[in-house]
Amino acid sequence: MKFDSLPSVEQLENELKREKRKKNYGRALRSTLFTLLVVAAAAILVVVLFLPVIQITGSSMSPTLKNGDIVVAANLRRYESGEIIAFYYNNNLMVKRVIGVGGDVVSIDSDGVVYLNGEMLRENYLTEKNAGVYDIEYPYIVPENTYFVVGDNRYMSIDSRVSSVGCIDESLVAGRLVLRLWPFTEFGLVK
């Protein structure tokens, strides 16, 4: 038997170090991939449950929101008059402005002026007032646990003023619009 064909102690130590590095690299790679997967799953859950991202379609919220705008909603559970909410209606996600909440009395005159609990609403977000299409009788008392919602483009919006839509139940609300992501030129808070 020849001893010169056997590896030296130094070669054996180097080989052991290399094998340990391979093992540690594999462990670090698996750990990193697992961490990325958990973070991605958590981010998806947060977005789906608490911060839905919505693309606006149509012109019922013009001029505040335009067709193609991309916005983020926050699920806050309680919404107030003047806030813009996203809600489910006929398997679609719609966006409208809250005018009244459960127990409020809403009236809209023939000129499109809105009264909430007997006081005229100051709607600075409108470019023109219009009574739009409606088939409900005013004054209208908003049922408890619902929201009376109207589009900012009153002439083009089908909303709570029409009995087939009616008031929106709290359980159908996806959230309040908080941030416009697109277009970048209008990036910022939604008001």
C-alpha positions in Angstrom: 0.0 0.0 0.0 1.3 3.4 -1.0 0.9 6.4 1.4 1.5 9.1 -1.2 -1.9 8.5 -2.8 -3.8 9.3 0.4 -4.9 12.9 1.0 -3.0 15.0 3.4 -4.5 16.2 6.7 -4.7 19.7 5.2 -6.6 18.4 2.2 -9.0 16.5 4.4 -9.6 19.6 6.6 -10.2 21.7 3.4 -12.7 19.1 2.1 -14.6 19.1 5.4 -14.8 22.9 5.4 -16.1 22.9 1.8 -18.8 20.3 2.7 -19.8 22.3 5.8 -20.1 25.5 3.6 -22.3 23.6 1.1 -24.5 22.3 3.9 -24.7 25.8 5.5 -25.5 27.4 2.1 -28.3 24.9 1.5 -29.7 25.6 5.0 -29.5 29.4 4.5 -31.1 29.1 1.0 -34.0 27.0 2.4 -34.5 29.4 5.3 -34.5 32.4 3.0 -37.0 30.9 0.6 -39.3 29.9 3.5 -39.1 33.4 5.0 -39.9 35.0 1.6 -42.8 32.7 1.2 -44.2 33.5 4.6 -43.8 37.3 4.0 -45.5 37.1 0.6 -48.4 35.1 2.1 -48.8 37.6 4.9 -48.6 40.6 2.4 -51.3 39.0 0.3 -53.6 38.4 3.3 -53.1 42.0 4.4 -53.9 43.3 1.0 -57.0 41.1 0.5 -58.4 41.5 4.0 -57.4 45.0 5.0 -56.1 47.1 2.1 -57.8 46.1 -1.2 -56.4 47.7 -4.3 -59.1 48.8 -6.7 -59.1 50.1 -10.3 -61.9 52.6 -11.0 -64.2 51.9 -13.9 -66.7 54.3 -15.3 -67.4 58.0 -14.6 -69.8 57.9 -11.7 -67.2 59.4 -9.3 -65.9 62.0 -11.7 -64.3 64.5 -11.2 -62.9 63.1 -7.9 -61.9 59.7 -9.4 -61.5 59.0 -13.1 -61.8 55.8 -15.2 -58.5 53.9 -14.8 -57.5 55.4 -11.5 -56.0 52.8 -9.1 -56.7 53.4 -5.4 -56.2 51.6 -2.1 -59.0 51.1 0.4 -58.6 50.6 4.2 -61.1 48.4 6.0 -62.0 50.5 9.0 -65.5 49.1 9.9 -67.1 52.6 10.5 -67.6 55.2 7.9 -68.9 58.7 8.0 -70.7 61.1 5.7 -68.4 62.5 3.0 -66.0 59.5 2.9 -65.7 57.4 -0.3 -66.1 53.7 0.2 -65.8 50.6 -1.9 -68.6 48.0 -1.6 -69.9 44.8 -3.2 -73.0 45.0 -5.3 -74.1 42.2 -7.7 -70.6 40.6 -7.5 -69.0 43.8 -8.5 -66.9 46.2 -6.5 -68.4 49.7 -6.7 -67.1 53.0 -5.4 -69.4 55.8 -4.1 -69.5 58.6 -1.5 -71.3 58.1 1.8 -74.0 60.7 2.2 -75.8 59.3 5.2 -75.5 56.5 7.8 -78.1 54.5 9.7 -80.7 56.8 11.3 -79.8 59.9 9.2 -82.5 61.7 7.1 -81.5 62.4 3.5 -83.3 64.8 1.1 -82.2 65.9 -2.3 -84.1 68.7 -4.0 -84.8 69.1 -7.7 -81.7 71.2 -8.1 -79.5 68.5 -6.7 -78.9 70.1 -3.3 -78.4 67.5 -0.6 -79.7 67.9 2.9 -78.6 65.7 5.7 -80.7 65.8 8.9 -82.2 69.1 7.7 -78.9 70.8 7.0 -77.5 71.5 3.5 -74.3 69.5 2.7 -71.4 71.5 1.5 -70.1 69.4 -1.3 -67.0 71.1 -2.5 -66.0 68.0 -4.5 -68.8 68.5 -7.0 -68.4 70.5 -10.2 -72.2 70.6 -10.8 -75.2 69.7 -8.8 -77.8 67.4 -10.3 -80.8 65.5 -8.9 -80.0 62.6 -11.2 -82.1 59.5 -11.6 -84.0 58.5 -8.5 -87.2 56.6 -7.6 -87.2 56.9 -3.8 -89.2 59.4 -1.8 -87.6 62.2 0.2 -87.0 62.7 3.0 -85.5 59.3 3.2 -84.5 57.7 6.5 -81.4 55.6 6.2 -82.0 52.1 7.8 -79.7 51.1 10.7 -76.4 49.4 9.8 -76.5 50.7 6.2 -75.0 53.6 4.2 -76.8 55.9 1.8 -74.2 56.3 -1.1 -74.1 58.6 -4.1 -71.6 59.1 -6.9 -70.0 62.5 -7.4 -71.2 62.6 -11.0 -74.8 62.6 -10.0 -76.2 62.6 -13.5 -74.3 59.4 -14.4 -74.4 57.5 -11.1 -76.8 54.7 -10.2 -76.7 54.5 -6.4 -78.8 54.6 -3.3 -81.2 57.1 -4.9 -82.5 54.1 -6.9 -84.5 51.5 -5.0 -83.0 48.6 -6.9 -79.6 49.6 -5.4 -80.8 51.1 -2.1 -78.7 51.6 0.9 -75.5 49.5 1.3 -75.3 47.1 4.2 -72.3 47.4 6.4 -71.3 43.8 5.7 -70.8 44.6 2.0 -68.3 47.4 2.5 -64.8 46.6 1.5 -63.3 49.8 2.9 -62.8 53.5 2.7 -60.6 54.8 -0.2 -57.5 56.3 1.3 -54.8 56.5 -1.3 -54.6 57.0 -5.1 -51.7 55.1 -6.6 -52.3 55.8 -10.3 -51.9 58.0 -12.2 -48.6 59.0 -10.6 -49.3 62.7 -11.3 -52.3 62.5 -8.9 -50.6 60.2 -6.3 -51.9 61.0 -2.8 -54.7 60.8 -0.4 -58.3 60.4 -1.7 -60.7 63.1 -0.4 
